[in-house]
Amino acid sequence: MVNEYVKNHWDECLLGDERLTERAKLMGEKILEKPDCLIPQQMVTWSATKASYRFLDNPSVTYNDLITPHWKHSKDVTASYDTVLCIQDTSDISFTGHAAIEGMSQLGNGQGQGFLLHSTLAVIPNHQPLIIGLLHQEIYYRKQTPRYETQKDKYNREKESDVWINSLRAVGNPPSGTNYIDVMDRGADIFRVIKESISQGHNYIIRAAYNRKLENETKNLFDLIRDVTPMGTVHLAVKKRSTQKKRLALLTVASKKVTLLPPYPSTHEAPIACTVIYAKERRPPEGQEPIEWIILTSLDGTKFEESCKIIDLYAMRWVIEEYHKCLKTGCKLEQRQFKNSERIERLTGFLAVAAICLLHMREQMRTGQLTLAKEYIPHLMLEIVSKKSSIYAASMTLKQFWIEVAKMGGFLARKNDNDPGWITIWRGWNDLQKMCEGATIMNCG
């Protein structure tokens, strides 16, 4: 069964040769079946494996050629929605520990090798967040910082932070009737990035990194907002990470309208009016750093309910971290053993889309405890899973559905097991698709 993503993307690649397009379509289909496997395991036959390596070595094929149809498709889909979160983030793709790979740049303290991947993910912020896909993604390589440069030289030269602006320009203006909200972390707290978001017709939610000077205020940004009287408190579910426990945090919330002054040397530019929202955790668990967010936004957050909604929208930023995790762990991008960066870039053009599929399923499973599966899952698939699991189809939740699918892919579902991983869900999904295809053929016969 040809996956819908193949139909929508790789057969629309403009590679200048129908044979290359057909090869991209075949490779995409095989990679989607086993995204965690190496090329020989994915392609099965030796002839298909050799053809795939020739494709990955072809200089007329680029990463952008392979991924652009996906960006276009994602943007077309966003036109059907009123509000879309455009979540941006950068992740290190590290090949440290491999043999030297031609074309890589330094990572970390200079001892590592790899590249940086900057992604813009489209998410619909409903009670069940909907992953649309990538609106843009850029691979870039770290360059040496010039020595003894002035602050003015630093401002004018090309630098890593320009990737935020490049992504905003690549996404472009939103479709008519759709509100794009750029959600970005502290790396995007750059005056030029905020200006670019406004110029593209977007709204923005950015976590502040700098204690900026403000117009008509004696205090700087952080000092001012920390002194504002809180409007109330709100609970926020905090996800487990290496440095923090999973918990329900109680946040005090304050907000104020401010005007940001441009930094040196662009002091001639117009100031930017925005709302700043302050969220600080009360009584965090012992040994845990309290959550403290200072958020800049173009949305109106002066009322308590509006501020709480903006905090919830910013909290959805973690979805893009999960996406990069899908790419690294689920698709095992960092474990590929190629000799040059060009091969890895072209392979990323396939795996970047496969990771979207994994993320979509995993997030439905994680957040679908109270959502009925019949609202999202085709009837035939739901009936097959219902018969295999003895769970009534009409009452099965999304979480139950995906756990049962993961069991088909090898998940044991023992009493103390955590949620199933990406790969067991994906393998079960492929098996379920084949069952549906077989059932459809039998019905036609």
VMD Tcl script that draws the C-alpha trace (Angstrom):
set ca {
  {0.00 0.00 0.00}
  {1.53 3.32 -1.07}
  {1.57 5.72 1.88}
  {-0.40 8.94 1.45}
  {2.73 10.95 2.18}
  {4.39 9.47 -0.90}
  {1.42 10.47 -3.05}
  {1.49 14.01 -1.73}
  {5.21 14.66 -1.78}
  {7.89 12.71 -3.59}
  {6.01 12.15 -6.83}
  {5.74 15.96 -6.99}
  {9.51 16.50 -6.78}
  {10.90 18.48 -9.68}
  {14.14 16.59 -10.28}
  {14.40 17.23 -14.02}
  {14.13 13.54 -14.91}
  {11.12 11.24 -14.57}
  {13.41 8.35 -13.62}
  {14.80 10.31 -10.67}
  {11.28 11.24 -9.56}
  {10.20 7.60 -9.75}
  {13.26 6.55 -7.75}
  {12.47 9.20 -5.11}
  {8.91 7.87 -4.87}
  {10.09 4.26 -4.48}
  {12.72 5.22 -1.89}
  {10.19 7.28 0.05}
  {7.79 4.34 0.18}
  {10.48 1.94 1.44}
  {11.94 4.41 3.97}
  {8.48 5.09 5.40}
  {7.96 1.36 5.94}
  {11.13 1.05 8.05}
  {12.36 4.55 9.02}
  {14.69 3.21 11.73}
  {16.57 0.82 9.44}
  {19.61 1.33 7.24}
  {19.35 1.64 3.46}
  {20.09 -2.06 2.66}
  {17.38 -3.19 5.12}
  {14.91 -0.66 3.78}
  {15.46 -1.44 0.10}
  {15.63 -5.24 0.62}
  {17.19 -6.17 -2.75}
  {20.79 -5.47 -3.74}
  {19.79 -3.79 -7.01}
  {17.41 -1.39 -5.18}
  {20.11 -0.67 -2.60}
  {22.68 0.22 -5.29}
  {20.12 2.39 -7.09}
  {19.37 4.21 -3.83}
  {23.04 4.94 -3.18}
  {23.40 6.25 -6.74}
  {20.41 8.50 -6.11}
  {21.93 9.82 -2.86}
  {25.18 10.52 -4.73}
  {23.51 12.32 -7.65}
  {24.67 15.98 -7.66}
  {21.54 17.08 -9.56}
  {19.36 16.07 -6.56}
  {19.33 18.38 -3.54}
  {17.77 18.28 -0.10}
  {15.53 21.22 -1.04}
  {14.28 19.36 -4.13}
  {13.10 16.49 -1.95}
  {11.53 18.47 0.91}
  {9.97 21.46 -0.90}
  {6.76 19.61 -1.96}
  {6.16 18.79 1.70}
  {6.48 22.48 2.69}
  {4.05 23.47 -0.03}
  {1.56 20.79 0.96}
  {1.74 21.83 4.64}
  {1.11 25.48 3.81}
  {-1.83 24.56 1.59}
  {-3.37 22.58 4.47}
  {-2.99 25.51 6.92}
  {-5.34 27.57 4.74}
  {-8.22 25.48 6.14}
  {-7.63 26.69 9.71}
  {-8.16 29.97 11.55}
  {-5.05 29.78 13.76}
  {-1.77 27.97 13.10}
  {1.25 27.85 15.39}
  {4.52 28.15 13.44}
  {6.93 26.63 15.96}
  {10.62 27.19 15.24}
  {13.68 25.62 16.82}
  {17.24 24.53 16.02}
  {18.75 21.14 16.82}
  {22.31 19.82 16.56}
  {22.58 16.77 14.30}
  {25.73 15.19 15.65}
  {27.97 12.59 14.01}
  {30.61 12.80 16.73}
  {32.19 9.41 17.26}
  {31.92 8.47 13.57}
  {34.90 8.55 11.26}
  {35.53 11.98 9.75}
  {32.70 12.89 7.37}
  {33.52 15.21 4.51}
  {31.70 18.56 4.58}
  {30.65 18.60 8.26}
  {31.18 21.55 10.60}
  {32.23 21.71 14.25}
  {29.68 21.22 17.00}
  {29.72 21.80 20.75}
  {33.16 22.66 22.09}
  {34.71 22.21 18.65}
  {35.52 18.52 19.10}
  {32.26 17.28 17.58}
  {31.15 17.14 13.94}
  {27.75 17.51 12.31}
  {25.35 20.22 11.17}
  {22.48 22.28 12.55}
  {18.88 21.73 11.52}
  {16.39 24.56 11.91}
  {12.74 23.52 11.57}
  {9.41 25.37 11.40}
  {6.54 23.09 12.36}
  {2.85 23.87 11.71}
  {0.58 22.85 14.60}
  {-3.15 23.47 15.09}
  {-3.71 24.37 18.78}
  {-6.88 22.40 19.58}
  {-7.67 20.29 22.66}
  {-6.06 17.54 20.57}
  {-3.08 19.36 18.92}
  {-2.90 18.53 15.22}
  {0.53 18.17 13.59}
  {0.25 19.50 10.02}
  {3.88 19.22 8.92}
  {6.94 21.32 8.17}
  {6.53 24.80 6.72}
  {10.29 25.13 6.29}
  {13.52 23.43 7.29}
  {17.10 24.54 6.77}
  {20.39 22.69 7.09}
  {23.32 24.91 7.88}
  {26.93 24.57 8.98}
  {28.62 26.49 11.76}
  {31.24 29.02 10.70}
  {34.20 30.36 12.60}
  {33.50 33.65 14.39}
  {35.81 36.43 13.17}
  {38.29 37.65 15.77}
  {38.45 41.24 17.01}
  {35.20 42.30 15.31}
  {33.31 45.35 16.55}
  {29.70 45.22 17.71}
  {28.67 47.00 14.51}
  {30.57 44.45 12.38}
  {28.88 41.63 14.28}
  {25.46 43.16 13.65}
  {26.04 43.50 9.88}
  {27.72 40.18 9.05}
  {25.95 36.91 8.30}
  {25.51 34.84 11.45}
  {23.70 31.81 12.82}
  {20.82 33.84 14.23}
  {19.86 34.82 10.65}
  {18.30 31.37 10.28}
  {15.25 32.59 12.24}
  {14.77 35.41 9.73}
  {15.39 33.11 6.76}
  {12.69 30.74 8.01}
  {10.16 33.54 8.52}
  {10.76 34.75 4.97}
  {10.53 31.23 3.57}
  {7.19 30.63 5.30}
  {5.98 33.99 4.01}
  {2.59 35.60 4.43}
  {-0.21 33.41 5.82}
  {-3.12 32.38 3.59}
  {-6.12 34.71 3.62}
  {-8.20 34.23 6.77}
  {-5.46 32.31 8.62}
  {-3.53 33.68 11.60}
  {0.09 32.49 11.82}
  {1.57 32.72 15.33}
  {5.36 32.30 15.49}
  {6.30 30.42 18.69}
  {10.02 30.62 19.45}
  {12.36 30.21 22.41}
  {15.01 32.60 23.76}
  {17.26 32.10 20.75}
  {14.79 34.19 18.72}
  {14.77 37.16 21.12}
  {16.37 39.35 18.46}
  {14.99 42.73 17.44}
  {15.33 41.93 13.73}
  {13.48 38.62 14.16}
  {10.54 40.35 15.86}
  {10.45 42.95 13.07}
  {10.51 40.24 10.40}
  {7.65 38.34 12.03}
  {5.56 41.53 11.98}
  {6.52 42.34 8.37}
  {5.37 38.86 7.23}
  {1.93 39.49 8.72}
  {2.42 37.02 11.59}
  {1.82 37.31 15.31}
  {4.57 36.11 17.63}
  {5.14 34.54 21.05}
  {8.83 34.68 22.01}
  {10.43 33.90 25.35}
  {12.59 36.87 26.32}
  {16.34 36.39 26.75}
  {17.49 40.00 27.26}
  {16.69 42.61 29.87}
  {15.84 45.18 27.21}
  {15.51 48.94 27.53}
  {11.96 50.24 27.26}
  {10.48 53.45 25.97}
  {9.21 55.84 28.69}
  {10.27 53.49 31.49}
  {13.05 53.93 34.04}
  {13.38 50.16 34.58}
  {14.48 47.55 32.07}
  {12.16 44.77 30.90}
  {12.88 42.06 33.51}
  {12.96 44.45 36.45}
  {9.72 46.09 35.37}
  {7.61 42.98 34.80}
  {8.77 41.27 38.00}
  {7.36 44.21 39.97}
  {3.92 44.08 38.30}
  {1.11 42.84 40.57}
  {-0.02 39.32 39.52}
  {-3.52 38.97 38.06}
  {-4.04 35.40 39.28}
  {-2.69 31.86 39.18}
  {-2.96 29.04 36.64}
  {-1.87 25.39 36.54}
  {0.53 24.15 33.87}
  {1.42 20.52 33.17}
  {5.24 20.23 33.16}
  {6.74 17.38 31.16}
  {9.52 15.21 32.53}
  {13.02 16.09 31.38}
  {16.53 15.30 32.50}
  {16.57 18.39 34.75}
  {12.93 18.50 35.89}
  {10.22 16.25 37.26}
  {6.83 15.72 35.71}
  {4.40 17.82 37.74}
  {1.45 20.18 37.74}
  {3.00 23.60 38.36}
  {1.09 26.50 39.89}
  {2.07 29.74 38.12}
  {1.39 33.33 39.11}
  {0.64 35.44 36.03}
  {1.24 39.14 35.36}
  {1.25 41.18 32.16}
  {1.91 44.68 30.89}
  {2.05 46.56 27.60}
  {5.55 47.84 26.81}
  {7.52 49.36 23.94}
  {10.91 47.79 23.13}
  {13.70 50.16 22.14}
  {15.99 49.04 19.30}
  {19.48 47.94 20.38}
  {22.77 49.50 19.31}
  {23.77 50.04 16.50}
  {20.24 50.15 15.01}
  {18.98 52.86 17.38}
  {17.45 54.73 14.41}
  {14.83 52.01 13.90}
  {11.28 52.37 15.19}
  {10.49 50.87 18.63}
  {8.20 47.83 18.84}
  {5.06 47.85 20.98}
  {4.12 44.48 22.49}
  {2.74 42.76 25.57}
  {5.06 41.13 28.10}
  {3.70 38.24 30.18}
  {5.37 36.99 33.34}
  {4.73 33.45 34.64}
  {6.51 32.31 37.83}
  {6.05 28.97 39.57}
  {4.96 29.01 43.20}
  {6.22 26.35 45.61}
  {8.20 24.15 43.18}
  {9.21 20.65 44.39}
  {12.33 20.48 46.50}
  {15.48 20.48 44.37}
  {13.65 21.77 41.26}
  {14.27 25.14 39.65}
  {11.00 27.09 39.50}
  {9.55 27.81 36.06}
  {10.01 31.47 35.19}
  {8.87 32.64 31.78}
  {9.02 36.19 30.47}
  {7.15 36.14 27.17}
  {7.00 38.84 24.49}
  {3.94 38.72 22.25}
  {2.08 40.77 19.67}
  {-1.20 39.26 20.93}
  {-3.32 41.12 23.44}
  {-2.49 39.53 26.78}
  {-3.50 42.31 29.14}
  {-6.42 40.31 30.59}
  {-5.84 37.27 32.78}
  {-7.70 34.80 30.53}
  {-5.80 36.03 27.46}
  {-2.45 35.73 29.24}
  {-3.26 32.15 30.28}
  {-4.10 31.22 26.67}
  {-0.78 32.67 25.47}
  {1.09 30.69 28.15}
  {-0.67 27.52 26.95}
  {0.30 28.29 23.35}
  {3.94 28.82 24.31}
  {3.89 25.54 26.25}
  {3.14 23.75 22.95}
  {6.67 24.63 21.81}
  {7.85 21.28 23.20}
  {6.23 19.58 20.15}
  {9.15 20.62 17.95}
  {11.61 19.13 20.43}
  {9.69 15.88 20.10}
  {9.93 16.20 16.32}
  {13.72 16.47 16.44}
  {13.71 13.49 18.82}
  {11.67 11.50 16.26}
  {14.25 12.36 13.61}
  {17.22 11.38 15.75}
  {15.86 8.42 17.72}
  {12.90 7.18 15.68}
  {14.56 7.59 12.27}
  {18.13 7.20 13.62}
  {19.50 10.01 11.46}
  {22.63 10.41 13.58}
  {23.51 6.72 13.19}
  {23.90 6.87 9.41}
  {27.42 5.98 8.32}
  {28.02 7.95 5.16}
  {31.30 9.45 4.00}
  {30.04 12.90 2.97}
  {27.47 15.46 4.06}
  {25.72 15.55 0.65}
  {24.47 11.97 1.05}
  {23.21 12.72 4.56}
  {21.44 15.88 3.41}
  {19.56 14.02 0.67}
  {18.59 11.24 3.07}
  {17.33 13.89 5.50}
  {14.92 14.99 2.75}
  {13.20 11.61 3.22}
  {13.60 11.14 6.97}
  {12.33 14.67 7.78}
  {8.92 13.66 6.39}
  {9.00 10.19 8.00}
  {9.60 11.90 11.37}
  {6.40 13.93 10.89}
  {4.44 10.68 10.51}
  {5.99 9.27 13.70}
  {5.35 12.48 15.62}
  {1.72 12.65 14.53}
  {0.99 9.14 15.81}
  {2.99 9.48 19.03}
  {1.31 12.76 19.99}
  {-2.16 11.37 19.34}
  {-1.28 8.50 21.66}
  {0.15 10.77 24.38}
  {-2.66 13.33 24.46}
  {-5.62 11.18 23.42}
  {-6.77 9.85 26.80}
  {-10.10 11.69 26.59}
  {-10.55 11.79 22.80}
  {-12.59 9.13 21.02}
  {-10.67 7.32 18.29}
  {-13.68 7.35 15.95}
  {-13.26 11.14 15.57}
  {-9.83 10.69 13.91}
  {-9.40 7.06 12.77}
  {-10.98 5.53 9.62}
  {-13.85 3.15 10.39}
  {-12.24 0.04 8.87}
  {-9.01 0.48 10.85}
  {-10.95 1.04 14.05}
  {-13.05 -2.09 13.49}
  {-9.97 -4.27 12.89}
  {-8.24 -2.99 16.06}
  {-11.50 -3.39 18.00}
  {-11.85 -7.04 17.00}
  {-8.19 -7.78 17.84}
  {-8.35 -6.04 21.23}
  {-11.96 -6.72 22.33}
  {-12.39 -3.00 23.06}
  {-15.71 -1.60 21.82}
  {-14.98 0.64 18.81}
  {-17.45 3.36 19.77}
  {-15.82 3.91 23.18}
  {-12.15 3.35 22.25}
  {-9.96 6.38 22.94}
  {-7.08 7.53 20.74}
  {-4.59 6.46 23.40}
  {-6.11 2.96 23.57}
  {-6.12 2.71 19.77}
  {-2.42 3.56 19.40}
  {-1.40 1.26 22.26}
  {-3.21 -1.59 20.54}
  {-1.52 -0.67 17.26}
  {1.85 -0.68 19.05}
  {1.11 -4.19 20.35}
  {0.79 -5.28 16.72}
  {4.29 -3.84 16.22}
  {5.85 -5.71 19.15}
  {4.96 -3.59 22.20}
  {4.46 -5.88 25.21}
  {2.25 -3.50 27.26}
  {3.32 -4.97 30.59}
  {2.02 -3.45 33.80}
  {5.09 -1.29 34.50}
  {5.97 -0.46 30.88}
  {6.04 3.18 29.80}
  {4.20 4.38 26.70}
  {5.21 2.56 23.50}
  {8.03 3.97 21.41}
  {7.89 5.42 17.92}
  {9.03 2.29 16.12}
  {6.57 -0.20 17.64}
  {3.72 2.20 16.81}
  {4.98 2.61 13.24}
  {5.47 -1.12 12.63}
  {2.00 -1.83 13.96}
  {0.58 0.92 11.74}
  {2.17 -0.61 8.63}
  {0.72 -4.02 9.55}
  {-2.69 -2.43 10.08}
  {-2.52 -0.73 6.67}
  {-1.81 -4.09 5.01}
  {-4.76 -5.66 6.85}
  {-7.02 -2.86 5.62}
  {-5.75 -3.30 2.08}
  {-6.44 -7.03 2.26}
  {-9.91 -6.45 3.68}
  {-10.67 -3.95 0.89}
  {-9.54 -6.40 -1.81}
  {-11.70 -9.19 -0.29}
  {-14.72 -6.89 -0.22}
  {-14.14 -5.91 -3.86}
  {-13.84 -9.56 -4.82}
}
mol new
graphics top color blue
foreach p $ca { graphics top sphere $p radius 0.5 }
foreach p [lrange $ca 0 end-1] q [lrange $ca 1 end] { graphics top cylinder $p $q radius 0.2 }
display resetview
